[in-house]
């Protein structure tokens, strides 16, 4: 049984004759009649009775048409979804994001995406480590991953979004707020809220303090730079964090450039063989939003 045969049957049911049905499915009358005959032969049942030039379903035909109509409705829905997705009007995007990018970049990017493509559904999952995100992108579970570089797998497509510099976040009444730039030496003896030792940010921060031979007081450790900013707001200490997180936490806290520079590279990773047009559109918007965020002053 072919879809074209079922479409011919539906058109005849709706129109009453093969002549009236033909224009609706862009065929000739003889082509419609041939499709109906082929379907009757294949099913070994008479689908229509003919009276006074009109065609009506037989009892057997009515039973079969219930299933035919249900199948064609599903086919119609699939065609519509395909057209919408191809035109970037609809679709589903599953994203795995490290927390700094999830909180700092996704809200603006998704807002822009929904403004342009309001019928797109987005599923977001935060992951603390990039390794898990890499694995899930390679498996096809995530369409995209938002990570800091480097990534391990050479099978991934990596689109760099930009390079940022970590900043020092301070409570509003902190004595270092008067400084325009915070040097590592300024934090000697300060209560510092640190992030997980397994993160790239913590590794780079430890290296800077180690090379400068500056001892800070690691009063609290947390996995999340967002939580670190909330702890700073409570006056527990200062922290070195991603700039996007610092920006999203204002005006409850203050932040300043930190020296020596700690660079972090943001990227979107995808499985090249599985990347959709929607994923490509999201990637372009994310880069645009990051450039816009980084162009604003503290």
C-alpha positions in Angstrom: 0.0 0.0 0.0 1.5 3.3 -1.1 0.8 6.8 0.3 -0.2 8.0 -3.1 -2.9 5.3 -3.2 -4.2 6.3 0.2 -4.2 10.0 -0.8 -6.3 9.1 -3.9 -8.8 7.3 -1.7 -9.1 10.2 0.7 -9.5 12.7 -2.1 -12.4 10.6 -3.6 -14.1 10.2 -0.2 -14.0 14.0 0.2 -15.0 14.9 -3.4 -17.3 12.1 -4.3 -15.9 11.5 -7.8 -12.5 10.7 -9.4 -13.0 13.8 -11.6 -13.4 16.1 -8.6 -10.7 14.4 -6.6 -8.0 14.7 -9.3 -7.2 18.5 -9.0 -6.8 18.2 -5.2 -3.9 15.8 -5.5 -2.5 17.2 -8.8 -3.3 14.2 -10.9 -5.5 13.3 -13.9 -8.9 11.6 -13.5 -7.5 8.4 -15.1 -4.5 8.4 -12.7 -6.8 8.6 -9.7 -9.0 5.8 -11.0 -5.9 3.7 -11.6 -4.6 4.3 -8.0 -8.0 3.3 -6.6 -8.1 0.1 -8.7 -4.6 -0.8 -7.6 -5.5 -0.3 -4.0 -8.6 -2.5 -4.3 -6.6 -5.2 -6.0 -3.9 -5.1 -3.4 -6.4 -5.3 -0.5 -8.7 -7.7 -2.4 -11.7 -5.6 -1.4 -14.2 -3.3 -3.1 -13.7 0.2 -1.5 -16.3 2.2 -3.4 -19.8 1.7 -4.8 -20.9 3.8 -7.8 -24.4 5.2 -8.0 -25.6 8.1 -10.2 -22.1 9.2 -11.0 -21.2 9.5 -7.3 -18.8 7.2 -5.4 -19.4 6.2 -1.8 -17.5 3.9 0.5 -18.7 0.4 0.9 -18.9 -1.0 4.5 -15.5 -2.6 4.0 -14.2 0.7 2.6 -15.4 2.6 5.6 -13.5 0.3 7.9 -10.3 0.6 5.9 -10.7 4.4 5.4 -10.6 4.9 9.2 -7.0 3.6 9.2 -6.1 5.3 6.0 -7.3 8.7 7.3 -5.3 8.2 10.5 -2.1 7.3 8.7 -2.4 10.2 6.3 -3.0 12.7 9.2 0.3 11.5 10.6 2.0 11.9 7.2 0.6 15.4 6.9 2.0 16.3 10.4 5.4 14.9 9.5 5.5 16.9 6.3 4.5 20.1 8.1 7.2 19.6 10.7 9.7 18.9 8.0 8.8 22.2 6.3 8.9 24.1 9.5 12.3 22.7 10.5 13.8 23.3 7.1 12.7 26.9 7.3 14.0 27.2 10.9 10.4 27.9 12.1 10.3 24.9 14.5 12.4 22.2 16.0 14.0 21.0 19.2 17.4 21.7 20.4 19.1 19.9 23.3 22.0 21.7 24.9 24.6 20.7 27.5 26.2 23.7 29.2 28.9 24.3 31.8 27.4 26.5 34.5 29.3 29.7 33.7 28.1 29.6 30.1 24.7 28.4 31.1 24.0 31.3 33.4 26.1 33.9 31.7 25.3 33.4 28.0 22.3 31.2 27.5 19.6 33.6 28.7 20.5 36.2 26.1 21.1 33.7 23.3 17.8 31.9 23.9 15.9 35.2 24.1 17.2 36.1 20.7 16.6 32.6 19.3 12.9 32.6 20.5 12.4 36.1 19.1 13.4 34.9 15.6 12.1 31.3 15.9 9.3 31.3 18.4 8.3 27.6 17.8 11.7 26.1 18.7 11.8 24.0 21.8 15.0 24.1 23.8 16.1 21.6 26.5 19.1 22.8 28.6 21.1 20.6 31.0 23.9 21.9 33.2 27.0 19.8 33.6 29.9 20.6 35.9 32.6 19.1 33.6 33.3 19.4 29.9 34.1 15.6 29.6 30.5 14.6 30.2 29.3 17.2 27.7 31.8 15.9 25.1 30.5 12.4 25.5 26.9 13.4 25.2 27.5 15.5 22.1 29.3 12.6 20.4 26.5 10.2 21.3 23.9 12.5 19.8 22.1 13.1 23.1 23.1 16.8 23.0 22.9 18.8 19.8 25.3 21.3 21.2 27.7 21.7 24.1 28.8 25.0 25.6 32.2 24.6 27.1 35.6 26.1 27.9 38.5 24.9 25.8 40.3 22.7 25.4 38.3 19.6 24.5 39.8 16.1 24.3 38.0 14.5 21.4 39.2 15.2 17.8 35.8 14.0 16.4 34.0 17.1 17.6 33.4 20.2 15.6 34.6 23.1 17.7 33.4 26.7 17.1 35.3 29.2 19.2 33.0 31.9 20.6 35.7 34.1 22.1 38.3 34.6 24.8 37.5 36.2 28.1 39.5 37.2 31.1 38.6 36.2 34.7 37.6 39.0 37.0 37.7 39.5 40.8 34.3 39.9 42.4 34.0 42.0 45.6 31.3 42.8 48.2 29.9 46.3 47.7 31.6 47.6 50.8 35.0 45.9 50.3 38.1 48.0 50.8 39.5 47.0 47.4 36.6 48.5 45.5 38.5 51.8 45.1 41.0 50.1 42.9 40.3 50.0 39.1 42.3 46.7 38.7 42.9 44.0 41.3 46.5 42.6 41.3 47.2 39.2 42.7 49.3 40.8 45.5 46.2 42.8 46.6 44.6 39.5 47.7 47.4 38.4 50.1 45.7 37.4 53.3 42.2 38.0 51.9 39.4 35.5 52.4 39.0 34.0 49.0 36.0 31.8 47.9 37.4 29.2 45.5 35.9 26.9 43.0 36.3 23.1 42.5 40.0 22.1 42.1 39.1 20.0 39.1 38.0 23.1 37.1 40.2 24.9 34.6 39.5 28.2 36.3 40.7 26.9 39.7 43.8 25.3 38.1 44.8 28.6 36.4 44.0 30.7 39.5 46.2 28.4 41.7 49.0 28.8 39.1 48.8 32.6 39.3 48.9 32.7 43.1 51.7 30.1 43.2 53.9 31.9 40.7 53.4 35.2 42.6 54.1 33.4 45.9 50.9 35.0 47.3 49.1 33.2 50.1 45.3 33.7 50.2 42.9 32.3 52.8 40.7 29.7 51.0 37.7 30.2 53.3 35.0 28.4 51.2 35.1 26.1 48.2 32.2 25.6 45.9 31.6 23.9 42.5 29.7 26.8 41.1 31.0 30.3 40.2 27.4 31.5 40.5 27.2 30.4 44.1 30.7 31.9 44.7 29.2 35.3 43.6 26.3 34.8 46.0 28.7 34.1 48.8 30.7 37.2 47.9 27.4 39.2 48.1 27.0 38.0 51.6 30.4 39.4 52.6 32.1 36.1 53.1 35.0 36.9 50.9 36.2 37.7 47.3 36.4 35.4 44.3 37.9 35.0 40.9 35.2 34.1 38.4 34.1 34.1 34.8 33.2 37.6 33.7 29.8 36.5 32.4 28.8 35.3 35.8 30.1 38.5 37.4 28.0 40.6 35.0 24.9 38.5 35.6 25.3 39.0 39.4 25.4 42.8 39.3 24.5 45.1 41.0 24.6 43.0 44.1 28.4 42.7 43.8 31.2 44.7 42.2 33.9 43.3 39.9 37.2 44.4 38.6 39.8 43.2 36.1 42.3 40.8 37.6 46.0 40.7 37.0 47.9 38.7 35.9 45.4 37.9 33.2 43.7 34.6 33.4 42.3 33.7 30.0 39.4 31.4 29.3 38.3 30.4 25.8 34.6 29.7 25.2 33.4 27.4 22.5 30.4 25.5 21.2 31.0 21.8 20.3 28.9 19.7 18.0 28.9 16.4 16.2 29.5 17.5 12.6 27.6 14.6 11.1 24.5 15.4 13.2 24.6 19.3 13.3 21.2 20.7 12.2 20.4 24.1 10.7 18.9 25.1 14.0 22.1 24.2 15.8 24.1 26.4 13.3 21.6 29.2 13.9 22.0 29.0 17.6 25.8 29.0 17.3 25.8 32.2 15.3 23.5 33.9 17.8 25.7 32.7 20.8 28.8 34.3 19.2 26.8 37.5 18.5 25.5 37.7 22.1 29.0 37.0 23.6 30.5 39.8 21.6 27.7 42.1 22.8 28.1 41.1 26.4 31.9 41.6 26.4 31.6 45.0 24.7 29.8 46.4 27.7 31.7 48.1 30.5 31.5 46.8 34.1 
